[in-house]
Amino acid sequence: MAKIKEALRGGLPCNTIGYLNSYQDNIFQGYMPERFRNMFINGSGSELHSKAEAVHSSSMLAYNFFHWVTSKSPITIKGVEYTDVFFEVKMKAITLDANMDILLIDKSRTRLLFIESKFLEYLEVKKYNLGVTYRKQNGWDSFLNKVDEIVPEKNEKRDYQEGIKQGVTHLFALEKLKNEKAFKHFNIINGLNMNIKSIQDANEIRFMNLLFEPDEKFPDEHTKFENYKKLYDGFRGIAQNSDIIDVPIEILTYSELWQEAEEDIKKVNKGHLHQYLLDRYMRFAEMK
């Protein structure tokens, strides 16, 4: 087991492979409101009773960092104040729905920030294995050919590449949201009640990859993080220079998010959430 995973287990009631008895042991104050439970149940189904029980769960990291966002307790990211949060949001890709970890919406209900959260996935070896149906979509050939060049599917020395596949599927789904029928499906399938009746009402859609950067005292893990970030940055560059993709793509680390939103977090639950996140995650993160 990677050293950072061993460190994350410290003091927590988990088994030898880093799984807790319940997802409730993995979240702030051990309680998840029904509204959010339904989001996770409707999203990945059994997520709460499987992956969410791992101390390195990416979905529970995301939940702990964002569950408190409301109109009375907003979070500001890159100059935009967001007042509502949704988890495990489904979007129509081709034949299946693509899940997005987090969706933040601003007070005006016109700015949507879709976030894919990564904790320690990049410690795994998973290849870029994109389904053939994506390669049959009109206009996507040039973009996918360029992505193939930076993440060849037959790479014996590959590290974590699955995040690039997810990036492709998420971008495809986000581009489809510009279609009114797809946007209507998006609203209905998620039961969001966002008060956004038309995609034309949403004047800004952004996509962010949010990565946990391990402290350099975990050198192997930090190197794998840097490798994945470099790979994803290459993917981002290809997407941003593509004629078929208009959605802005950003990369942010949890450490950078912490620096920007720490004052907002300190106001939550009399500072108890701030201390929880420090003890549970940020003491293992690289802080610039």
N, C-alpha and C positions, 0 to 999 in steps of 0.2 A: 504493500500500500504506500502511495506517495506520502511523503512527510507532512505535507500540508493537511492531508486528510486525517492523519494521526493527530495533528495539532487541533483540528476542528472538533475532534471527538472528545477532547479533554474536558472532564467534568460533566459530560452529558450521559444519560442512561441509555447507551446504545450497545449493539452487539459488536462482534469482532470485525465486521465489515462496514461498520459505520451507519447502521440503520437503527432508528429509534422505534419504540413500541408503537407510536402513533404520530401522524403529522402534527397533532396538537402539541407534542413535545418540541416541535421544530418551529413554532411561531410565537410571536410576542404575546405574552400573557396566556398562552395556551388556548385561545378561543378565536374562532373564525365565524363572523356573522353569516347567517343563512344566505344572504345575497351573494357573498363571495363563494361560499361552499357550492352553490348552484352553478356558478360560473365554471368552477373546476370540474364539477361533475358533468356538465354539458360539454366541456372542452375535451379533455383526454379520458373521461370516464373514470377509470380506476386510479388516476394519478394520485389522489389523496391517500390511497391505501397501498401505494407501491413506491414510486420514485420520490414522492413528497416526504417520505419518512427518512430519507438519506440526509446525513448532516451536510452533504455537499449538494443538496437539491437546488437547482437553479430556479425552479418555480417558487419555492418557499423563500429563497433569497429575494426574489422580485416582490413577493407578497409582503414580506417584512419591511421592505424599503418603501412601498407605495400604498399600502392598504389604508392609510390614514388620510389620504388626500380627499378633501371636500371643499365646498365653497367657503366654509369657515376656517379651513386649514389647508390652504393651497400650497403648491410647490412650484418654484420658479426654476426653469431649465432653459438656459441660453436666452434669457430675456423674456420668455413667455411664461405667464402665470397659468397653471393648470388647476382646475377645480373639481375634476371628476376622474375616476379611474375604473377600468375594467380589466379583467384577467382572462386568459385563454380565449381570446376573441377569434371567432371563425370567419374566414374569408373564402370566397369561391375561387379556386384555382382553375383546374381543368375538369377532372372527373371527381376529385375529392376536395374537401375543405382543407385549407392550410390554417393552422393555429398560430396566433401571435400572442406572445406572453403577456404583453401589457398594452393598453390603449389609454392615453391621457387626452382629455378634452378641456379646452379653455372655457372661461365663463361665457364668452360670446357664442359658444357652440359652433365656431367656424374653423378652429384650428385643431387638427388631429395629429397626435404624435404616436406612431406605432413603434413599439420597442421589442426587440428580441434580446432576452437576457441569457448571458452565458456565465456560469460559475467556473467549474473546472472541467467542462467537456473536452477542452483542448488537450487534456492529459490522455485521452483515449485515441485509439487508432481507428478512424472510420473514414472510408473513402468517399469521394465525390461520385455518386451513382445516380445520375439524373435520368428519370424515366423518358422513354422514347417519345411519349406524347408531347413533351415540351419541345422537342426538336422538330416537330411537325407543324408548329405554330408559325403562321405567316409573319415574316419580318424579324424573327428572332434569331435567324441563322448566324448573322455576322456577330451579334453579341455573344451567343453561346460558343461559337468557334474561338473567340478571343478568351473566354473563360476557360475553355478546354486547354488552352496553351499554358495557363498558370496552374491548373489543377488537373493534370492528365490522369485519367481513370486507372491506368496501369502503371502506378508509381510504387515500386517496391519499397521505397524509403519514405512513403507517405506518413504524415502525422494526421492530425485531425482535419478532415476536409469536408465533413458532412455539413458544417455550418455554411459553406458556400452553396451547397445544394439547397439548403433552407433559404438562403438569401435569394436564389433564383426564383423559387416557388413563391416567396413572399412578395418579391417585386412584380411577378406576374399577376398575383392576386390584387396588389395595390393598384396596378395599372388598370385592371378590369373594373375597379371601383368607380372609374370615371363613367362607366356605363350605368344609366339610371336603373336598369333591371337588376344588375349585379348589386348596386347599392341598396336597392329595396330588399333583396335577398339577405344582404349583410345585416340590415336592421332587424329583419324578422328572425333570422336564425339565432341571433345573439340576444334578442329581446332587450335591446339596449335602451329604448325609450330616450334617445339622445336629443329629441326635438330637432333633428336634422332631417327634413322631409325629402330633400333633394341633394345630390352630390354637388350641385351648383351652389348650395348654401355653405359648403365647406370650402373656404377659399385657401386653405393651406393644409396639405397632407405631407408629413415628413416620416421618414423611416430611420430608426436608430438601432445600431448594434451596441448593447451595453455589456461591457466585459469586466470581469473581476480580475484585477492585476495582483498576483501574489507578491508579497514582500520579497526582496532580493535575498533574504535569509533562507529562502526556499529556491536555490539556484536552478535546479532542474525544472521545477514548475514554472519559474519565471521565464526561462528560456523558451519553453513550449508556448507560454502566453505570447511572447514576442514573435515567435514564428507564426502563430495563428493571426495575430494582429496585422503582421506584415502581409500575409496572404489575403486577409479580408480587405485590407487597404488597397491591394492590387485589384481585387474584385470591385471595390467601390469606384475606383478610378475608371475601370472599363464601363461600368454602369452609367456613371456621370457623363461620359463622353459618347454614350450611345444615343442614336437618333430616336429610339423607341421608348426610352425611359425618361420621364419627366419628374418623378418623385425624388426629392433630395435624399441622399443617404449620408448618415453621419456615424461616427464612431466615438463612443464615450466610455471611459472606465468608471467603475463604481467609486474609485478614489476621487476622480474629477467631479462626479456627481455629489459626493460627500462634501467637497470643498465649496461647491456652489449652493447646495441646499441645506447645509448643516444648521444654519440659523432657523430655517423653517422647521427642521426636525426637532430642534431643541424646544420648540413651543408645544410639541405633542406630549400629552400625558405627563405634564410637569417635568419633562426632561427624561422620563424613564425609558422612552423609546430610544432616545439618543444614546443612553448608557447601554441599553441592550444591544444595539447595532455595533457599538464600539467593542463590547466584550465578545459578541457572537461572530463578528465578521471583520471589522475594520482593523483590529489589532494584527490581523494576518495579511493586510493589504499594503501595497507599496504606496507610501504617502510622499508626494513630491515636496 
